[in-house]
Amino acid sequence: MHACRGQLVDSLSIMLATRSERQGNVEDLDEAIARQREALALCPVSHIYRSSSLYNLAVLLSTRFGHRGNAEDLDEAIALHREALALRPVGHTLRSSSLTNLAVRLSARFHHRGNADDLVQAIALQREALALHPVDHTLQSISLNCLANGLSTRFDHRGNAEDLDHAIALHREALALRPVGHTLRSSSLNNLAAQLSTRFDHRGNIEDLDQVIALHREALPLCPVGHTSRPIALNNLANQLLFCFGQRGNAEDLDEAIAFHREALVLCRSILELNGLANGLSARFDHRGNAEDLNDVIALNREALALCSVGHIDRPVSLNDLAVQLSARFYHRGDVGDLNESSTDVYLLFHRSGLDGTGSPVGNTDRLDVAMHHFKAAANFVPGGLLLRLRASLSWVRHADHHRRGTELEAHGTSMQLMDAYMSATASISSRHSALKDFPSTLTADAASCALRSGDVCRAVELLEQGRTIIWTQMTRLRTSLDSLQTHSNHTAALVKRFRDISSLLDKPPASHADGTQCVDVEAAATRYRRLVENWNGVVEEIRTIEGFFRFLLLPMFADLQEAARDGPIIMLIASKSSCDAIIIKLTQPPTSIQLPIDLGKLARLVVVLQQAIRKDAGPKGNQTALIKALRKLWVDVVRPVAENLGGFARRGSRIWWCPTLLFNFLPLHAAGEYRANGESLSQQYISSYTPSLTALMRARRSHDRSPSVPFAAIGQNFPAGASFTLDCVEPELDLVQRLLLPPPTVSFTKITSVDATKSRALRDNTWLHFSCHGTQNFDDPFKSAFLMRDQPLSLLDITQMDLSLHQFAFLSRNSACETAVGDFATPDEVVHLAAGLQFAGVKSVIGTLWKATDGTVQRLVEAFYKNLCGDGKMNSRRAAHALHQTVNPLARDKGMPLDQRIVFMHIGA
């Protein structure tokens, strides 16, 4: 045999493979493989070219696998790559290439068969290949990308967040090695953008989305007009801008997205481009209501449908898209033809195109049951990540509520659990509050309403407690005392220490990052936080294995929550889209529910009317007609039905607690009444207090050893830095408080004013507090709401970091331009305001304001309140509600004080 035959056969094989690639002739590929087998046979084990021939044959077999999907070709290719690798031991110049080739084929087989061992091996091989490439190696960036792809695949398979973070870090490193002008820079930009987009889907960090858009903007000019990838680059950027519009509502993002989709459609009129532009125009129609946009959407949907012949995988989706838009146009214009065509398309979707996996028609009822099953499976698929699971559970809730397939309550319960878990993995308090705005504010109330419809009142109470005040609840978990576990054994003592150490780290506010901080540093901090959360969860699970602690930090059962009604009934008010209800919780009897004669729309109007009425000036006799009408409406539709039910077991003059949800948070429930001669009112019958949650009320009732002398601080700051005017009555008010309090040794009084009224001194040492100062309320970021001290604000965020568990009482009398006991409309069930913050931090009894109190009101109320509080010669914070009631009730006959000022103060806590 001629000595050169092997090389000639190898060359022929390569030429046949090249022609096959260019002309698409598979027979050429078959012959190329046959020739390469012959070439390999001519290269025995010790032959210098054997490893190259092994590689060439493996590549050709892999290519044929891509064409025909024959798994035997892929298996043989992997075997050949393994043999080639063995011929290139450590130190061989081509070892890294063989490592990468084998890793790529193992990854392909993983995608084909799903064998996790293949993926594990592929990643290990990529790690070794990367280690063989120094930083300045020409193949370094390729190895980085290959390893990143393997880790990304494993993240998709297992859901381990560290794999995704590592993949992103590797893509960043690869991008840095491909500077402007590098031929592969566009590829790196897109790879990094794809992974950041995935992470945004899983975690919802808006900074990731901003980076994705920036990367796609940079990638677009690298695909100039005429470039084959330009339509893809345009679509990538347009889709992210459209998604960003959905997150932020910036119309410029929407218009820019549409412009890019139009350009992409001009370059390539495929289903992808048609649907992209249709989605953008549909979003703009929803935003602006321009009928031309809707007409264009329908035209694009028709064209996309025409490209989907019967049997096409995208045909059901196209049918549904067209039906939805035709229905929208019918509701917009009233054209019956649109409705008929829409109905026809939906019929076709479900009864012709809609077949199950076997190709058999499935009934609508069975379809719904299958759909509910898949929603449930998606919500419980752990590798999917918390955010995607939460979104799946919300879809499950929405469809289960709509179709009533019997899984509604389970869906709501699952969404509550996932919301809690997702928020616990979010590092900062402000980030949690911001994240909550992305989810339906009615979620918890709707869940409770669902439980009521099923007749399970106890479950409704549990869901209300689980889904409200999530931010506060997570903070208090980290401060849970484990004194009773400390003495069990050396093991439990060590466990307690671990719990406290990790809780302390999680409870610290995360470091703020300057604008110039490297992304990798921010991501590293986020990764550390998630690891801490995972470690904390592990310790909690271990504690639950100890006898007597099996329910440690689990969501409380109704039997536990019922203890909150020890000193009087609690009324939880539910405002949901299906109904408005009240639940009355009693200590020794089952809870009762009452459907209120008001719906969510009427309740919203009542809130608006009441707020407008408060801003109106009082008449010459102190009357506020609009406010009186609103309070009468509140009495008839909300409070009176509750009061009538309370009459059977709560004695007149006793205490009750209100625990409102959603819009009920913005109503002065304690002030409801008829406001006419001999008319009824709640204040005539009961003493009202409020609580943000049942758990908060139970915690406020815990007793501590009391000092023989009450340390009382009156804190006043009439003109802090940044204030626009002086509070002239601050000093006289503090002097008045001092005169009304009991003398030493019963009360140890401290007056903190002027230069002494600083942030650091405000809450230190003294367990009884009276605040008279400027305040600010920040509705965009409520945790920045603050008392203004001489040096710097004492913010709600500052208060959350304090342990005030020994504090008994706080009176928030005068906080200019600040409602100390009212939260924000975006997240009303989080009850984020200064008064609630003090209570959650540990203060047992708090008096705050629903709106601004005038100087005259404050002076009269403060004087009467402290006289009533100290009237029996003792200092007892549990008498604060009684004292406020005794102060306010006589004012009902005082026509010299406007009605809104008579009802401005409210009591929170024990």
Stockholm file with secondary structure:
# STOCKHOLM 1.0

chainA/1-910         MHACRGQLVDSLSIMLATRSERQGNVEDLDEAIARQREALALCPVSHIYRSSSLYNLAVLLSTRFGHRGNAEDLDEAIALHREALALRPVGHTLRSSSLTNLAVRLSARFHHRGNADDLVQAIALQREALALHPVDHTLQSISLNCLANGLSTRFDHRGNAEDLDHAIALHREALALRPVGHTLRSSSLNNLAAQLSTRFDHRGNIEDLDQVIALHREALPLCPVGHTSRPIALNNLANQLLFCFGQRGNAEDLDEAIAFHREALVLCRSILELNGLANGLSARFDHRGNAEDLNDVIALNREALALCSVGHIDRPVSLNDLAVQLSARFYHRGDVGDLNESSTDVYLLFHRSGLDGTGSPVGNTDRLDVAMHHFKAAANFVPGGLLLRLRASLSWVRHADHHRRGTELEAHGTSMQLMDAYMSATASISSRHSALKDFPSTLTADAASCALRSGDVCRAVELLEQGRTIIWTQMTRLRTSLDSLQTHSNHTAALVKRFRDISSLLDKPPASHADGTQCVDVEAAATRYRRLVENWNGVVEEIRTIEGFFRFLLLPMFADLQEAARDGPIIMLIASKSSCDAIIIKLTQPPTSIQLPIDLGKLARLVVVLQQAIRKDAGPKGNQTALIKALRKLWVDVVRPVAENLGGFARRGSRIWWCPTLLFNFLPLHAAGEYRANGESLSQQYISSYTPSLTALMRARRSHDRSPSVPFAAIGQNFPAGASFTLDCVEPELDLVQRLLLPPPTVSFTKITSVDATKSRALRDNTWLHFSCHGTQNFDDPFKSAFLMRDQPLSLLDITQMDLSLHQFAFLSRNSACETAVGDFATPDEVVHLAAGLQFAGVKSVIGTLWKATDGTVQRLVEAFYKNLCGDGKMNSRRAAHALHQTVNPLARDKGMPLDQRIVFMHIGA
#=GR chainA/1-910 SS CCTTHHHHHHHHHHHHHHHHHHHCCHHHHHHHHHHHHHHHHTSCTTCTTHHHHHHHHHHHHHHHHHHHCCHHHHHHHHHHHHHHHHTSCTTCTTHHHHHHHHHHHHHHHHHHHCCHHHHHHHHHHHHHHHHTSCTTCTTHHHHHHHHHHHHHHHHHHHCCHHHHHHHHHHHHHHHHTSCTTCTTHHHHHHHHHHHHHHHHHHHCCHHHHHHHHHHHHHHGGGSCTTCTTHHHHHHHHHHHHHHHHHHHCCHHHHHHHHHHHHHHHHHCCSHHHHHHHHHHHHHHHHHHCCHHHHHHHHHHHHHHHHTSCTTCTTHHHHHHHHHHHHHHHHHHHCCHHHHHHHHHHHHHIIIIICBCTTSCBCCHHHHHHHHHHHHHHHHTCGGGCHHHHHHHHHHHHHHHHHHTCSCHHHHHHHHHHHHHHHHHTSCSHHHHHHHHTTSCTTHHHHHHHHHHHTTCHHHHHHHHHHHSSHHHHHHHHTTCCCHHHHTSCHHHHHHHHHHHHHHHHHHSCCCCCCTTCCHHHHHHHHHHHHHHHHHHHHHHHHHHTSTTCTTTTSCCCHHHHGGGGTTSCEEEEEECSSCEEEEEECSSSCCEEEECSCCHHHHHHHHHHHHHHHHSCCCTTSCCHHHHHHHHHHIIIIIHHHHHHHTTTSCTTCEEEEEECGGGGGSCGGGCBCCSTTCCBHHHHCEEEECSCHHHHHHHTCCCCCCSSEEEEEEEESSCTTCSSCCTTHHHHHHHHHHHSCCTTTEEEEEECGGGCCTTTTTSSCSEEEEEEEEECCSSSGGGCEEECSSSEEEHHHHHTSCCTTCCEEEEEEEETCCTTCCCSSSGGGCCSHHHHHHHHTCSEEEEESSCCCHHHHHHHHHHHHHHHTTTSCCCGGGHHHHHHHHHGGGGGCTTSCHHHHSCEEEEEC
#=GC SS_cons         CCTTHHHHHHHHHHHHHHHHHHHCCHHHHHHHHHHHHHHHHTSCTTCTTHHHHHHHHHHHHHHHHHHHCCHHHHHHHHHHHHHHHHTSCTTCTTHHHHHHHHHHHHHHHHHHHCCHHHHHHHHHHHHHHHHTSCTTCTTHHHHHHHHHHHHHHHHHHHCCHHHHHHHHHHHHHHHHTSCTTCTTHHHHHHHHHHHHHHHHHHHCCHHHHHHHHHHHHHHGGGSCTTCTTHHHHHHHHHHHHHHHHHHHCCHHHHHHHHHHHHHHHHHCCSHHHHHHHHHHHHHHHHHHCCHHHHHHHHHHHHHHHHTSCTTCTTHHHHHHHHHHHHHHHHHHHCCHHHHHHHHHHHHHIIIIICBCTTSCBCCHHHHHHHHHHHHHHHHTCGGGCHHHHHHHHHHHHHHHHHHTCSCHHHHHHHHHHHHHHHHHTSCSHHHHHHHHTTSCTTHHHHHHHHHHHTTCHHHHHHHHHHHSSHHHHHHHHTTCCCHHHHTSCHHHHHHHHHHHHHHHHHHSCCCCCCTTCCHHHHHHHHHHHHHHHHHHHHHHHHHHTSTTCTTTTSCCCHHHHGGGGTTSCEEEEEECSSCEEEEEECSSSCCEEEECSCCHHHHHHHHHHHHHHHHSCCCTTSCCHHHHHHHHHHIIIIIHHHHHHHTTTSCTTCEEEEEECGGGGGSCGGGCBCCSTTCCBHHHHCEEEECSCHHHHHHHTCCCCCCSSEEEEEEEESSCTTCSSCCTTHHHHHHHHHHHSCCTTTEEEEEECGGGCCTTTTTSSCSEEEEEEEEECCSSSGGGCEEECSSSEEEHHHHHTSCCTTCCEEEEEEEETCCTTCCCSSSGGGCCSHHHHHHHHTCSEEEEESSCCCHHHHHHHHHHHHHHHTTTSCCCGGGHHHHHHHHHGGGGGCTTSCHHHHSCEEEEEC
//
